[in-house]
Amino acid sequence: MNREIESSKPPVSQARCATAIAPPTVGNVAVGFDMLGHALQGQGDRVTITRTDRGCIRITAISGAVTSLPTNPQSNTAGLALLTLLQACPQGTGFDIEIEKGIALGSGMGGSAASAAAAVMAANATLETPLDFGLLYHAAKQGESAASGSAHGDNVAPALLGGLVIAPTEGIPIRVPVPTWLHAAVVRPHLQLNTRESRAVLQAPYELATFVHQSEHLALLLAGCYTSDASLIRRGLRDVLVEPRRAQLIPGFARVQQAAMDSKALGASISGAGPSVFGWFESREAAQSAAAAMQHAFHDAGLGSDPLVSEVNAPGTQVIA
């Protein structure tokens, strides 16, 4: 098991209560649909877990940016994640869940995945014998499916581990080294876009040539990250597969993307399922300048927005108590 994953585990603990905070994330990163994502430094989801002997999952409180989440564990990402985790826990184990949402739902910033990631990490910290990372990752992915309809890891993996992460269909995630200078600007318009709706526009078949083109971009981006080569990242950070179909769902998208590119972005696209838009930049200063320009473009489209600037190599979920 690689060092990053080992270091992500909480220490052995017999506490019956633990709290974890999971960060927002950028899913897909333009060229890695459902399998590439990175963490962001910003307001995350806080989940407090109390281990019980009831043998069941209960959601006892929901607060913060969103309070209308389902309290049925089967329909809640944190709840479903822990229902999955229970299968590997001693008989009779149960968990009570308190969720404090810091990430708006339908924002394209991994809000559903963050709750699942924080839940499994906090629950694991209460177990006398903590579970291995593979089980936590699997459980968090199952939790994500309660919101998106599929158990993909492009938001869950970076929420757990931090940084830029490849989330394969099988096996544990792999962290990708990124340059220290690489920063992201993410601008979230005041608009909610349901993940299931955003996925629905992708159902029509694609030409093989489009997949080949997208695969080339993914390879260039990863090569650029491994070698700290901004020119390779710039050549790769272009989505020809998903963005053309989803752009119509985001008012003013073309202007916002162009504002990022005019501000010296290496590339810019839709964050996750949208409607947030992100860009990668060679410095924090460039990202901050671009975020203001992107906000102005959303304003021209009649939408208020909130900016976030972060290094791409941002921390993952932290057990804080």
FILUM-243438 format. One record per residue (C-alpha): z, x negated, y. Coordinates in steps of 0.1 Angstrom, whole numbers, padded with zeros to 4 digits, always signed. Example, Ala and Ser with C-alpha at 12.3 -4.5 7.8 and 13.67 -1.06 7.14 Angstrom:
residues 2
+0078-0123-0045+0071-0137-0011
This chain:
residues 321
+0000+0000+0000-0009-0014+0034+0016-0026+0059+0009+0001+0085+0016+0028+0060+0048+0012+0047+0060+0008+0083+0054+0045+0090+0080+0057+0065+0114+0067+0079+0144+0048+0066+0163+0061+0036+0186+0088+0048+0209+0114+0034+0212+0134+0067+0207+0171+0062+0190+0174+0096+0163+0153+0112+0139+0157+0142+0104+0142+0145+0078+0141+0173+0041+0140+0164+0015+0131+0191-0017+0148+0202-0049+0134+0187-0086+0132+0191-0103+0145+0159-0138+0135+0148-0141+0108+0176-0177+0121+0180-0192+0103+0150-0166+0109+0122-0166+0146+0116-0135+0156+0096-0127+0120+0087-0120+0099+0119-0094+0104+0145-0070+0086+0168-0036+0093+0183-0028+0098+0220+0003+0090+0241+0013+0124+0255+0034+0155+0251+0037+0161+0214+0051+0186+0190+0089+0183+0181+0100+0197+0148+0136+0198+0135+0143+0202+0098+0175+0211+0082+0176+0206+0044+0193+0235+0026+0201+0244-0010+0183+0278-0008+0151+0266-0025+0129+0282+0002+0113+0275+0035+0124+0294+0066+0110+0291+0102+0141+0298+0123+0129+0291+0159+0096+0285+0178+0097+0274+0214+0077+0254+0240+0041+0257+0250+0033+0283+0223+0058+0308+0210+0035+0333+0192+0030+0313+0160+0035+0330+0127+0069+0328+0111+0056+0333+0076+0055+0298+0062+0023+0305+0044+0005+0311+0077+0022+0284+0097+0010+0247+0095+0045+0233+0094+0057+0259+0069+0027+0255+0046+0031+0217+0047+0067+0220+0036+0059+0246+0009+0035+0220-0005+0061+0193-0001+0087+0213-0021+0067+0208-0052+0077+0172-0052+0114+0178-0042+0144+0183-0065+0148+0219-0077+0168+0241-0053+0157+0221-0022+0149+0242+0009+0141+0235+0045+0148+0254+0077+0122+0246+0105+0126+0247+0143+0093+0240+0161+0090+0231+0198+0053+0231+0207+0042+0205+0232+0005+0208+0224-0015+0239+0233-0032+0256+0204-0070+0258+0205-0072+0228+0228-0090+0203+0205-0060+0179+0206-0046+0184+0171-0018+0209+0179-0019+0224+0144-0019+0190+0127+0010+0177+0149+0034+0204+0137+0025+0197+0101+0029+0159+0105+0062+0162+0123+0075+0186+0097+0068+0164+0067+0082+0133+0084+0114+0150+0095+0118+0167+0061+0113+0134+0043+0140+0118+0064+0165+0144+0050+0158+0136+0014+0181+0114-0006+0151+0098-0022+0122+0098+0004+0087+0106-0010+0058+0082-0007+0033+0084+0021+0005+0098-0001+0025+0130-0008+0034+0134+0029-0002+0131+0039-0014+0156+0012+0013+0181+0023+0004+0177+0060-0033+0183+0052-0025+0214+0033-0005+0226+0063-0034+0220+0086-0055+0243+0065-0033+0272+0076-0049+0270+0110-0084+0256+0104-0093+0269+0070-0098+0235+0054-0075+0206+0045-0092+0178+0065-0073+0148+0077-0090+0136+0109-0060+0149+0130-0033+0147+0104-0038+0110+0096-0037+0096+0131-0008+0120+0139+0012+0104+0111+0001+0068+0114-0010+0064+0150-0040+0044+0162-0076+0050+0150-0076+0061+0114-0102+0068+0087-0091+0099+0067-0110+0100+0034-0113+0131+0013-0094+0113-0015-0069+0085-0012-0046+0075+0016-0058+0070+0053-0069+0036+0066-0060+0023+0100-0089+0007+0119-0080-0022+0143-0090-0015+0179-0091-0037+0209-0060-0036+0231-0082-0029+0261-0096+0003+0246-0084+0035+0264-0092+0072+0262-0094+0098+0289-0090+0134+0276-0094+0164+0298-0083+0198+0285-0098+0228+0303-0076+0259+0306-0096+0276+0279-0086+0283+0242-0112+0277+0215-0103+0287+0180-0110+0260+0154-0125+0285+0129-0149+0298+0156-0159+0262+0165-0166+0254+0128-0187+0286+0124-0215+0272+0146-0220+0243+0121-0230+0264+0091-0268+0262+0094-0284+0233+0074-0290+0199+0090-0320+0177+0086-0314+0145+0065-0326+0124+0094-0298+0137+0116-0272+0126+0090-0288+0091+0088-0287+0088+0126-0251+0099+0127-0241+0075+0099-0257+0046+0119-0236+0055+0149-0204+0057+0128-0212+0022+0114-0218+0007+0148-0186+0022+0162-0165+0009+0134-0181-0025+0136-0174-0026+0173-0137-0018+0168-0133-0044+0141-0150-0071+0162-0137-0059+0197-0174-0056+0208-0178-0030+0235-0216-0031+0233-0214-0020+0196-0189+0008+0204-0212+0019+0233-0242+0021+0209-0222+0040+0183-0201+0065+0203-0228+0092+0204-0227+0125+0184-0260+0138+0173-0246+0160+0145-0218+0183+0158-0219+0181+0196-0253+0197+0201-0241+0229+0184-0206+0230+0199-0215+0221+0235-0225+0257+0242-0189+0269+0235-0175+0248+0264-0185+0259+0300-0196+0229+0320-0196+0205+0291-0228+0186+0300-0214+0180+0336-0181+0168+0323-0197+0145+0298-0220+0131+0325-0190+0126+0348-0174+0104+0321-0206+0084+0316-0210+0079+0353-0175+0065+0353-0185+0038+0329-0175+0054+0296-0185+0037+0264-0192+0072+0252-0179+0107+0257-0179+0139+0235-0159+0168+0224-0123+0162+0212-0118+0178+0178-0131+0213+0178-0129+0215+0216-0127+0225+0243-0112+0192+0254-0136+0164+0263-0128+0128+0257-0143+0094+0267-0135+0058+0257-0132+0031+0283-0127-0006+0286-0096-0003+0307-0068+0021+0317-0080+0020+0353-0115+0031+0343-0101+0059+0321-0079+0072+0350-0108+0072+0374-0130+0090+0349-0103+0116+0341-0103+0127+0378-0141+0129+0378-0141+0149+0346-0115+0173+0360-0137+0178+0391-0167+0187+0368-0146+0213+0350-0135+0227+0384-0172+0231+0393-0176+0251+0361-0147+0274+0372-0120+0260+0350-0087+0243+0358-0078+0214+0335-0052+0189+0326-0059+0151+0322-0044+0126+0297-0050+0089+0297-0039+0068+0267-0046+0037+0248-0065+0044+0216-0039+0024+0196-0012+0049+0204+0019+0055+0182+0021+0080+0154+0049+0104+0144+0084+0091+0152+0116+0103+0136+0140+0104+0165+0172+0119+0152
